[in-house]
């Protein structure tokens, strides 16, 4: 059983989704506006958040931004807008999945279940007690701390996992699919471009010139490669 926060102002859709999640044994908390969603997320600590973009008052994108600054809870964003820039913005704000309505109830339930399973599965970066030092990079896997050239790096949870995995495989070309499997889990069904977004975030923190990266290289048609020396 999981605790699911549903944030949706279309009440018929909200009730249908709530009913089906409760049938599966989950605890469901609902909100119809952004301000209330933040209150409930902070007080109830859900296992997953399903968040509509178009909300009265504070938008779903604003809610996503604030939640991601506070927690690594999986966030699935729902929207009737399908423009690519909207999808990219949602991912850049930290959403784990971005689902365009109309969406079948069965598919949506499957994505929520997958997000819950992923959140509960340890990633390869979680298990070992390990101090990894490569060039100017130092990472403590157990404390989840990282520094670059002696300066502490403020990394989001997935950024940390992604950088640690790439550092363990320094010099190897890692495909987007391989990174998704290793860091997000084999059941990930969200937008694969989330890898590109996280790579860009890491470049902004490691590269002198993120537009001309020297350490996190793109291998066109194949993936990414980390060079720390």
C-alpha positions in Angstrom: 0.0 0.0 0.0 1.2 3.5 -0.8 0.0 7.0 0.1 -0.9 8.9 -3.1 -1.6 12.6 -3.3 -3.9 13.4 -6.3 -4.0 17.1 -7.3 -6.7 17.7 -9.9 -9.5 20.2 -10.3 -11.5 18.1 -12.7 -13.6 16.4 -10.0 -15.1 13.6 -12.1 -11.6 12.5 -13.1 -10.3 13.0 -9.6 -13.1 10.8 -8.1 -12.6 8.0 -10.8 -8.8 7.9 -10.2 -9.2 8.0 -6.4 -11.8 5.2 -6.4 -9.5 2.9 -8.5 -6.4 3.6 -6.4 -8.4 2.8 -3.2 -9.6 -0.4 -4.7 -5.9 -1.4 -5.1 -5.4 -0.7 -1.4 -3.7 2.6 -1.5 -4.4 5.6 0.8 -5.5 8.5 -1.3 -5.3 12.2 -0.4 -6.8 14.8 -2.8 -6.5 18.5 -3.5 -8.1 20.6 -6.1 -5.7 23.6 -6.0 -2.0 24.2 -5.7 -1.8 25.8 -2.3 -3.7 22.9 -0.7 -1.6 20.4 -2.5 1.6 21.9 -0.9 0.0 21.8 2.5 -1.0 18.1 2.2 2.4 17.1 0.7 4.2 18.7 3.6 1.9 17.3 6.3 1.2 13.8 4.9 4.5 13.0 3.1 3.0 11.0 0.2 4.8 8.2 -1.6 3.9 9.6 -5.0 2.2 12.8 -6.3 0.0 13.0 -9.3 -0.2 16.6 -10.2 -2.3 18.4 -12.8 -0.6 21.4 -14.5 -3.6 23.6 -14.9 -4.8 24.4 -11.4 -6.6 27.4 -9.8 -4.3 29.8 -8.1 -0.8 28.3 -7.8 -0.1 26.2 -11.0 1.1 22.6 -11.0 4.4 23.7 -12.4 4.9 26.0 -9.4 3.9 23.2 -7.0 6.4 20.9 -8.7 9.1 23.4 -8.4 8.5 23.9 -4.7 8.1 20.2 -3.9 11.3 19.3 -5.7 13.3 21.8 -3.7 12.1 20.0 -0.5 11.7 16.3 -1.4 12.6 13.6 -3.9 9.0 12.2 -3.9 8.1 10.9 -7.4 5.9 13.5 -9.3 3.8 12.5 -12.2 2.4 15.6 -14.1 -0.8 15.6 -16.0 -1.7 18.1 -18.6 -4.0 18.6 -21.6 -1.2 20.5 -23.3 1.1 18.5 -25.5 3.6 21.1 -26.7 7.1 19.8 -26.4 8.3 22.9 -24.5 5.7 22.2 -21.8 7.0 18.7 -21.5 10.6 19.8 -21.3 9.7 22.5 -18.7 7.9 19.9 -16.5 11.0 17.7 -16.6 13.4 20.5 -15.9 11.4 21.4 -12.8 11.9 17.9 -11.5 8.9 15.9 -12.6 9.6 12.2 -13.0 6.9 11.6 -15.6 4.7 13.9 -17.8 1.4 12.5 -19.1 -0.7 14.1 -21.7 -4.5 13.9 -21.3 -6.7 12.3 -22.4 -5.0 9.2 -21.0 -6.6 5.8 -20.4 -7.2 5.1 -16.7 -5.5 1.7 -17.0 -2.3 3.3 -18.4 -2.3 6.0 -15.7 -2.8 3.4 -12.9 0.1 1.4 -14.4 2.4 4.5 -14.4 1.5 5.3 -10.8 2.2 1.7 -9.7 5.5 1.8 -11.5 6.5 5.1 -9.8 5.7 3.6 -6.4 7.8 0.5 -7.1 10.7 2.6 -8.4 10.6 4.8 -5.3 10.8 1.7 -3.0 13.6 -0.1 -5.0 17.1 0.7 -3.9 19.2 2.1 -6.8 22.7 0.9 -7.4 23.9 4.2 -5.9 22.2 3.4 -2.6 23.6 0.2 -1.4 27.4 0.2 -1.2 29.4 2.1 1.4 31.9 3.7 -0.9 34.2 6.6 -1.3 34.9 7.3 -4.9 37.6 9.6 -6.1 38.2 10.4 -9.7 40.3 13.4 -10.6 38.7 16.4 -9.0 35.6 14.6 -8.1 35.0 13.0 -4.7 31.7 11.2 -3.9 30.7 9.5 -0.7 27.9 7.0 -1.6 26.8 6.3 2.0 26.6 9.9 3.0 25.4 11.0 -0.4 27.9 13.9 -0.5 29.9 15.1 -3.5 32.6 17.7 -4.1 34.2 19.0 -7.2 37.7 20.6 -7.1 37.2 20.9 -3.3 33.9 22.6 -3.5 30.7 20.9 -2.2 28.2 20.0 -4.9 24.5 20.6 -4.1 23.0 17.7 -6.1 19.4 16.6 -6.3 18.9 12.8 -5.6 18.8 11.7 -9.2 21.7 14.0 -10.1 23.8 12.3 -7.4 22.8 8.8 -8.6 23.5 9.7 -12.3 26.9 11.3 -11.6 27.9 8.4 -9.3 27.0 5.8 -11.9 28.8 7.7 -14.7 31.9 8.1 -12.4 31.9 4.3 -11.7 32.0 3.9 -15.5 34.3 6.7 -16.3 35.5 6.7 -20.0 32.7 4.4 -21.1 30.0 5.5 -23.5 26.6 5.0 -21.7 23.4 5.1 -23.7 20.4 7.0 -22.6 18.5 3.6 -22.1 21.4 2.2 -20.0 21.4 5.3 -17.8 17.6 5.2 -17.4 17.8 1.5 -16.4 20.7 2.0 -14.0 19.5 5.2 -12.3 15.7 5.4 -12.7 15.0 1.7 -12.7 14.1 -0.9 -15.4 10.4 -0.1 -15.0 10.7 3.6 -15.8 8.0 4.5 -18.4 8.4 8.3 -18.3 10.0 10.6 -20.8 13.5 9.4 -21.7 14.6 13.0 -22.1 14.8 13.3 -18.4 18.3 11.9 -18.8 19.2 14.9 -21.1 17.8 17.3 -18.5 19.8 15.9 -15.7 22.9 15.8 -17.9 22.5 19.5 -18.5 22.1 20.2 -14.8 25.3 18.3 -14.1 27.2 20.2 -16.8 26.1 23.5 -15.2 27.7 22.4 -12.0 30.9 20.7 -13.3 31.8 22.5 -16.5 33.6 25.8 -16.9 31.6 26.2 -20.1 28.5 24.1 -20.1 27.9 24.9 -23.8 31.2 23.4 -24.7 31.6 20.5 -22.1 34.9 18.9 -21.5 34.0 16.4 -18.8 30.4 15.2 -19.7 30.7 14.5 -23.4 27.9 13.7 -25.8 28.8 10.8 -28.1 26.4 11.5 -31.0 24.1 8.7 -31.7 25.4 6.6 -28.7 25.0 8.5 -25.4 27.2 10.2 -22.9 30.7 9.7 -21.6 32.3 11.1 -18.4 35.9 12.3 -18.5 37.4 13.5 -15.3 41.1 13.6 -16.0 
